[in-house]
Amino acid sequence: MQVETTVNGKAMSADVEPRTLLVHYLRDELELTGTNVGCDTSSCGACTVHIDGESVKSCTMLAAQARGAEITTIEGMASADGTLHPMQAAFMECHGLQCGYCTPGMVMAASSLLKENPNPTEQEVREGLEGNLCRCTGYHNIVKSVLTAAGGA
């Protein structure tokens, strides 16, 4: 089945099996490997991307369901000139990562959170990211990163 999407501002197309998950379409067909496969059960959030501006765990959606959609992956967050997205810069500045495996999904979920709530409290950040798991950091610096990107830390 042919799947045509716009990914990070570029028209993309690939022929995939009907059962192909969006995360595998992105990683295997389009070679955008910043979106990670963490659990295959939608528990960890490592595969979070934006679809038509909404944060979505790409392991919960078939590629065919994304036909015609605007998809943004972690590779599309920085500006064309390489300037980091404010959330990426905050994660770097505040040491919001350790191994980095969850970081792409965290950045995507956190940027979506700030779009919905530009000035969250610490508790709102913690609640807003509860669908994304980190096995390394203890979340303190992740929360600090989000608050910094929001201008509140």
N, C-alpha and C positions, 0 to 999 in steps of 0.2 A: 504494500500500500504506500502510495506517495504521500509524504508529509511535508507541507510547505509552511514555514514559519518565518517570522522576523526575529532574529536573535542578535542582541546587542547592536541593533540598528541595521543589520544586514539581512537581506533575503536569503533564506537557506532552504534547501530541499534535500530529501533523502528518501530512498525506498526502504521501508522497514516492514518487519512482520507485524501484523495487527496487534499482537500481544506485547509489543515493545513498550517498556516503561519510558516516560519522558527522560528520566535520569540517564538511561542507556542511550537514548537518541542523542542527547547532548554530549555524553562522554565518548560513545563508540562511533556514532555516525558523523557527528560534527567536530569531534576531537577537542571539545571544550572540557578539559579534565579538572577544572577548578571546582566543579560541583562534585562533591564526594558521595559515595555510597557507604553509609555507615551501618545500617541495620536491616534494610529491606522491609521494615515493618512500620515505618512512619513514626518511630519512637524517638529518634535522635536529632533530626533536623539538619544533618550534615548536607543534605541534598536540596536545601531551600533555595529557590529562585523566585524571581518576580514574573508573574504572568499577567499581562495587561495591568500592571501596576500593583498587583496583589501578591503577597507572600504566599508561596505554595511549596509544599514538600513534593519534589518531583518524582519521588518513588511511589506516590499515591495516585499518579495520573498516567494514563497511556499517552504515548506520543500522538496518536491519532486524535485525541481529545484537544490537543494544543494546535491543531491545524488552524492557520490564519491568525494565531495569537502573536502578540509582541512579548518576547521573552527576554529578560535581562538576567545574565549570570554574573558571577563575581568578576569574570573577565571584562564585562561591560560597565563596571562601576567607575573605573578611573576615566578621566577625560582622554580625548584622543592624543593630547600632548604628553600623556603619562602622569598628569597631576592626579594624585589619589583623591578619591571621594572623601568627604569629611569623616565618614565613619571609618574608612580604612586608615586614614591618618590618625584618628583618635585611638584605634586599636594598637597602632604602632607606638604612638606616644605614651600610652598608658599601660603598655605591656599586657594587652588583653588576650594574649595567647601564650601557649607553651609549645605543645607539639604542633599545633596549627591545623590539625585535621578538622576540627569543628568550625574553624574560623570563617571559611567562606559562607557557610550556612548561618552562622551567628551574625556576620556583617549584613547579610541579606535580610534576615529577620529583624535585626536592630534598625536598619534604615527604614524598613516598612513601619516599624513601631513608631519611629519619630515622625514619619509622614502622617500617621494617625493621631499622634500625641506629641507635638513638638517640644513640650516642656514637662516630661514625666518626672515623678518622684522616684527615689530609689526603689521603693516597693513596686511601683508600676512597671519599672524596667524589669525587675525580677519576675513579676507575673507575666509580663509581655514576652519574655524569653523562655518561659517554662517548657515550651515544646522543643527546645534545642538543648541538647545535653553536651556537657564538656566533662571529660573524665580526668582532666589535668589541673585546672586552674582554681577550682573552688569558687569561681564566678566573681570574686571581688573586683578584679581588674577588668573583667568584661563589663560589669555594671558601671564601673568608673569610666570606661571608654565610651559607653553610650551616653552617660551624663555629660561627658566632655564634648562629645559631638553635638549634644543639645545645647551646649553653652552653660550648663548648670553645675559644672564641677571645676 
